[in-house]
């Protein structure tokens, strides 16, 4: 392991110079600073800050890396604390969510000088295992442990539990499923092995991410894919058991029983469909500390050990006689839904059996593209066709939909005061201020935000160089002038030291994309929009906006001219681009943001275009009562939370203020719809400012502005000429 002398030698400087740079005690040239930090990176050298502060202390500082602090994890931690206190040691706890966070936690603990680490993590893989081995301090894995690795571990006797459960359950019914974590974990591979040896079927085994939020959709897909729903489930994690029970209730599977390996759940009566199999989690934590301390005190001759916490429960006693399944008569009613091919329709498809089970009403869903939906909606409205009972429509079409009388008025059909109270505050206010009559309700909203590469922005050398060049700290830009400053700094053409090639990637020359770039800048520069969506473009704000866009394009990925949000985000994720502004609803649900080192910030200037999708009842539907029941179901807090686990982030407080959903959607902490400014009201009401122009019209507002901005970007006209020509043409729209 490298030390400070190695760094000084590689950088060609004195040890005192390296020490001063580490402690920030002296001002050095950018070249010298870069040489030292580069040498530290090459040697993977990190100052041992705790050791520096506690050179004369004999206290053992023990690192604890844990996935979460609830359920049996919390009980293991309780056992660790009990024993650490007896051992006169001090714990340093790092809660991690994903592999990247765990790597950073290991690095932090080593720099703090811990004498050993206890790991309670299901993130383990080959790379993490190698990092743990390279720490050269004693490591103990608790509960989860790497399969076929010579490492200290304290685990439960899962082999005995799962074998006995499988053997006993097979006597009652052969259709048994096993849900486990990744087989890389020895704790999970043990369960797989004994499940099969006891007669379980390999095709009935599901390996999942042992995370409550991320595992939900994996379990749903597994249950739905089974030719015959299993009678019994054995799951190795209580969260997986809770998710499975919720899913079975949603899709109205009645004849099932779940056995979930858990902790010391003395408070659980184990009645009903979910049975917790208790294990001594506190003892697991105690034994982990004992094993670690023994290894610390005898680091030279100590042999790795695996301690198994025995199970002394009665498996037979847990397997009770099941109650007979009550068959309910199904009513034969069907409503037809016309929806955008999207996460919303996908979530409805996943959850619709819950609606049917509760109401006896079947659902038939037709999905299509944005263009197809608008065509069908308008054609059917003009024919007064009630083929579709529920209709999903773009918020931007709302003015035209009102004119065409597409939706049935909801005021007397649903309790609007109750439903509206679920919406994020200002969005609800804008919705209900637009008119006394309400015809459709938002089911999905999108707001703009800044997404950036955190490792690029956090690079120590880049931070120092940016401050030297610009005189301000490097951070996500707060206004659009600063946006261009940062974008230029991260564009290699203007800064050869940049770790990426381009500072940004703008949306393209299509109308929707250019307006998403134009409007936030225009508003933040003080631009005004008048009645009927008229834009006062021939103004100081208009000129500033066009100039800002012309400059921003110099720092943009050059092939972006036909990009919409999906292409823009894909390019950002897979190419060397520092930051983009985009919409939250286009961010991939499957993306692990911590793994990709991606972070979020509010949009520069704080003025954001808001868009979304509405849902309502067809004005000509003959199944109004059934359609009302669907709206009440779809817009309930219960379904909105579950829909969010499948990618549909509903515009409800219950979703946006749920701290656990931040694991899936960390941008929710940034996209705070309570901060939407009142002057954005015309967008939320859906008036003509960002409406598509009517068919047959050669140029709409967006087309005019887009064409002239691109003229300025190409240099064929000046920004001043662009806004003047645009103003002249907008007078005739």
TAWO-V802213 format. One record per helix or strand. SS is the DSSP state (a for helix, b for strand). FROM is the first residue (numbers start at 1). TO is the last residue. Records with the same first field share a line. If there is no record, write none. Layout:
SS->FROM-TO / FROM-TO
This chain:
a->4-11 / 15-23 / 30-42 / 49-53 / 71-86 / 99-112 / 126-134 / 158-170 / 186-197 / 202-204 / 212-225 / 238-250 / 281-297 / 315-318 / 343-359 / 370-383 / 395-403 / 416-420 / 425-433 / 454-457 / 460-470 / 480-489 / 511-524 / 531-533 / 540-554 / 565-574 / 584-586 / 604-606 / 624-634 / 637-644 / 653-656 / 659-663 / 666-669 / 673-675 / 678-685 / 701-714 / 719-730
b->61-66 / 90-95 / 116-120 / 138-142 / 146-146 / 152-156 / 176-180 / 185-185 / 205-207 / 232-235 / 257-261 / 274-277 / 306-309 / 333-340 / 361-368 / 390-394 / 407-407 / 423-423 / 441-453 / 502-502 / 504-504 / 529-529 / 535-535 / 556-556 / 577-577 / 579-583 / 598-601 / 610-618 / 652-652
